Amino acid sequence: MLSRLRTFLFLMVLSVTVVSEASATFSIVAYDPNTGELGVAVQSRAFSVGGAVPWAEAGVGAIATQASTNESFGPRGLALLRAGYSAQQTLQMLLSTDDGRDNRQLAVVDTAGGSAAWTGGACQAWAGDSTAVGLSVQGNILAGPDVVGDMVKAFHGSQGELAERLIAALVAAQAAGGDKRGQQSAALLVVRPSDRFPEYRTRYIDLRVEDHEQPIDELERVFRIHQASDLLRAHVRYAEAYEATGQIEAAQRERARMGAALRFTLDREDASASTLNSLAWFCATGNVFLEESLQAAQRAVNLEPENTGILDTLAEVYFRMNRRDRAIQTIRKALKLEPDDAYLLSQFEKFQE
């Protein structure tokens, strides 16, 4: 208790803040108890909203600070949560010394499922918030209360991992009228506990659209690219970690997410060669969804038939399916294009053995 009190007093002493405007903003803050993920998704009629509104740390909590944004609420709020204060206590402590609280919106979610939100009386209409277990949704200068209400419905009614559900909430908000002043920037921040990969504790997913006519659509587009590359690698890592500790159901969930991303991409006619190739590679080397991986790799080769990296992926998929003659045939095509490439030569030797 003494350490918590010291943390609170120290943060109050350092409460000199830099305040910026992030007008016409809606956001969602949420916690997934199954994975430990915490996330914030936000859209605003302001430049680079991702640098001001969302804050999160795995095992600690997540925060959105907006309207007349007090950016210090992010690091100070996380420090309070880290010290053991609840979401509600953290919100009250941050606001208690803030002379500008009537112009603020603030949302806090903790890892116990607690949530708290504040909409100051001076926030421009329509402004409001809605909280539930492990969830807070809020916005200001909106078309109306349906923007917030539809975000809650979309989040609870959507499928997939936390990031996908957060994006679904943003899409629903915009469909309900969104910001009165329009769109400009959007951001998605998700953090996740990991002992082996501590970087995920602060940046499991960190995507920003700084200035765009349709920032939510653009955010979803870049998320799908991320989902097919770095996020797929993360699922492999978590699956292996869960298997090593006997958490088979959790490992299956991670691999199922890989398959869902692969099938989603295969259903898109506009899927790029690089996205198809990345999905095929990670799934094949993880020895999962090999038939779908073969479809993805073949489509990628059709799009870029002289890309040796893509040809290598197709060869690897064949190899994993025990179709070694096709693997050798395919890697030979790559070697004709780059006959001195040491990696391709090593792949050829592997397939022959």
Backbone hydrogen bonds, N-H to C=O, Kabsch-Sander energy under -0.5 kcal/mol:
donor,donor_aa,acceptor,acceptor_aa,energy
5,L,1,M,-2.2
6,R,2,L,-2.4
7,T,3,S,-2.2
8,F,4,R,-2.3
9,L,5,L,-2.6
10,F,6,R,-2.6
11,L,7,T,-2.2
12,M,8,F,-1.9
13,V,9,L,-1.9
14,L,10,F,-1.6
15,S,12,M,-1.2
19,V,17,T,-0.6
20,S,69,T,-2.1
22,A,67,A,-1.9
26,F,43,Q,-2.2
27,S,138,Q,-2.7
28,I,41,A,-2.3
29,V,136,S,-2.9
30,A,39,G,-2.4
31,Y,134,G,-2.0
32,D,37,E,-2.9
35,T,32,D,-0.6
36,G,32,D,-2.4
37,E,32,D,-0.6
38,L,191,V,-1.9
39,G,30,A,-2.6
40,V,189,L,-2.7
41,A,28,I,-2.1
42,V,187,A,-2.1
43,Q,26,F,-2.2
44,S,185,S,-2.5
45,R,23,S,-0.9
45,R,24,A,-1.4
46,A,44,S,-1.1
48,S,210,E,-1.7
49,V,46,A,-0.6
51,G,48,S,-1.4
52,A,49,V,-1.6
53,V,49,V,-2.3
55,W,63,I,-2.2
57,E,61,G,-2.3
58,A,201,R,-2.6
59,G,36,G,-0.5
60,V,57,E,-1.9
61,G,57,E,-1.9
62,A,109,V,-2.4
63,I,55,W,-3.3
64,A,107,A,-2.1
65,T,53,V,-1.4
66,Q,105,Q,-2.6
67,A,22,A,-0.8
68,S,66,Q,-0.5
68,S,103,N,-2.2
69,T,20,S,-0.9
69,T,67,A,-1.5
71,E,18,V,-1.0
71,E,69,T,-0.8
73,F,70,N,-1.8
74,G,71,E,-1.4
76,R,72,S,-2.2
77,G,73,F,-1.9
78,L,74,G,-2.3
79,A,75,P,-1.7
80,L,76,R,-1.8
81,L,77,G,-2.4
82,R,78,L,-2.7
83,A,79,A,-1.4
84,G,81,L,-1.4
85,Y,80,L,-2.0
90,T,86,S,-2.7
91,L,87,A,-2.4
92,Q,88,Q,-2.3
93,M,89,Q,-2.4
94,L,90,T,-2.4
95,L,91,L,-2.1
96,S,92,Q,-1.7
97,T,93,M,-0.6
98,D,95,L,-1.6
99,D,97,T,-0.7
101,R,98,D,-1.3
103,N,100,G,-2.0
104,R,101,R,-1.6
105,Q,66,Q,-1.9
106,L,118,W,-2.1
107,A,64,A,-2.2
108,V,116,A,-2.7
109,V,62,A,-2.4
110,D,114,G,-2.4
111,T,60,V,-0.7
113,G,110,D,-1.2
116,A,108,V,-2.3
118,W,106,L,-2.4
120,G,104,R,-3.1
122,A,102,D,-2.2
123,C,102,D,-0.5
123,C,120,G,-1.8
128,G,139,G,-2.2
130,S,137,V,-2.7
132,A,135,L,-2.4
134,G,113,G,-2.7
135,L,132,A,-2.0
136,S,29,V,-2.4
137,V,130,S,-2.8
138,Q,27,S,-2.1
139,G,128,G,-2.1
140,N,25,T,-2.1
141,I,124,Q,-1.9
142,L,126,W,-2.2
143,A,178,G,-2.1
147,V,144,G,-1.5
149,G,145,P,-2.4
150,D,146,D,-3.1
151,M,147,V,-1.2
152,V,148,V,-1.9
153,K,149,G,-2.0
154,A,150,D,-2.5
155,F,151,M,-2.3
156,H,152,V,-2.3
157,G,153,K,-2.1
158,S,154,A,-1.0
158,S,155,F,-0.6
164,E,161,E,-0.6
165,R,161,E,-1.8
166,L,162,L,-2.3
167,I,163,A,-2.2
168,A,164,E,-2.2
169,A,165,R,-1.6
170,L,166,L,-1.7
171,V,167,I,-2.5
172,A,168,A,-2.2
173,A,169,A,-2.1
174,Q,170,L,-2.3
175,A,171,V,-2.1
176,A,172,A,-1.4
177,G,174,Q,-1.5
178,G,173,A,-2.0
180,K,141,I,-2.7
182,G,179,D,-0.7
184,Q,44,S,-0.9
185,S,44,S,-2.4
186,A,209,V,-2.1
187,A,42,V,-2.3
188,L,207,L,-2.6
189,L,40,V,-2.8
190,V,205,I,-2.8
191,V,38,L,-2.7
192,R,200,Y,-2.6
200,Y,197,F,-2.0
201,R,198,P,-1.5
202,T,199,E,-1.2
203,R,199,E,-2.2
204,Y,190,V,-1.5
204,Y,200,Y,-0.6
205,I,190,V,-2.5
207,L,188,L,-2.6
209,V,186,A,-3.1
210,E,208,R,-0.6
212,H,184,Q,-2.5
218,E,214,Q,-2.0
219,L,215,P,-2.5
220,E,216,I,-2.3
221,R,217,D,-2.1
222,V,218,E,-2.5
223,F,219,L,-2.0
224,R,220,E,-2.0
225,I,221,R,-1.4
226,H,222,V,-2.4
227,Q,223,F,-3.1
228,A,224,R,-1.2
229,S,226,H,-1.4
231,L,226,H,-2.4
232,L,226,H,-0.6
233,R,229,S,-2.2
234,A,230,D,-1.9
235,H,231,L,-2.0
236,V,232,L,-1.9
237,R,233,R,-2.1
238,Y,234,A,-2.7
239,A,235,H,-2.5
240,E,236,V,-2.3
241,A,237,R,-2.2
242,Y,238,Y,-2.8
243,E,239,A,-2.4
244,A,240,E,-2.0
245,T,241,A,-0.9
245,T,242,Y,-0.6
246,G,243,E,-1.4
247,Q,242,Y,-2.9
248,I,246,G,-1.5
251,A,247,Q,-2.0
252,Q,248,I,-2.5
253,R,249,E,-1.8
254,E,250,A,-1.8
255,R,251,A,-2.1
256,A,252,Q,-2.3
257,R,253,R,-1.7
258,M,254,E,-1.3
259,G,255,R,-2.0
260,A,256,A,-2.4
261,A,257,R,-2.2
262,L,258,M,-2.1
263,R,259,G,-2.7
264,F,260,A,-2.3
265,T,261,A,-1.9
266,L,262,L,-2.3
267,D,263,R,-1.5
268,R,265,T,-1.5
269,E,267,D,-0.6
271,A,268,R,-1.1
276,L,272,S,-2.4
277,N,273,A,-2.5
278,S,274,S,-2.3
279,L,275,T,-2.2
280,A,276,L,-2.3
281,W,277,N,-2.5
282,F,278,S,-2.3
283,C,279,L,-2.2
284,A,280,A,-2.3
285,T,281,W,-2.8
286,G,282,F,-0.9
287,N,284,A,-2.0
288,V,283,C,-2.6
293,S,289,F,-2.3
294,L,290,L,-2.3
295,Q,291,E,-1.8
296,A,292,E,-2.3
297,A,293,S,-2.8
298,Q,294,L,-2.5
299,R,295,Q,-2.2
300,A,296,A,-2.2
301,V,297,A,-2.4
302,N,298,Q,-2.1
303,L,299,R,-1.7
304,E,300,A,-2.3
307,N,304,E,-1.6
308,T,306,E,-0.8
311,L,307,N,-2.3
312,D,308,T,-2.3
313,T,309,G,-1.6
314,L,310,I,-2.2
315,A,311,L,-2.4
316,E,312,D,-2.5
317,V,313,T,-2.4
318,Y,314,L,-2.3
319,F,315,A,-2.4
320,R,316,E,-2.5
321,M,317,V,-1.4
322,N,319,F,-1.7
323,R,318,Y,-2.9
324,R,322,N,-0.7
327,A,323,R,-1.8
328,I,324,R,-2.7
329,Q,325,D,-2.4
330,T,326,R,-2.2
331,I,327,A,-2.4
332,R,328,I,-1.9
333,K,329,Q,-1.1
334,A,330,T,-1.5
335,L,331,I,-2.1
336,K,332,R,-1.8
337,L,333,K,-1.0
337,L,334,A,-0.5
338,E,334,A,-2.0
341,D,338,E,-1.5
345,L,341,D,-2.1
346,S,342,A,-2.1
347,Q,343,Y,-2.3
348,F,344,L,-2.3
349,E,345,L,-2.2
350,K,346,S,-2.2
351,F,347,Q,-2.6
352,Q,348,F,-2.1
353,E,349,E,-2.0
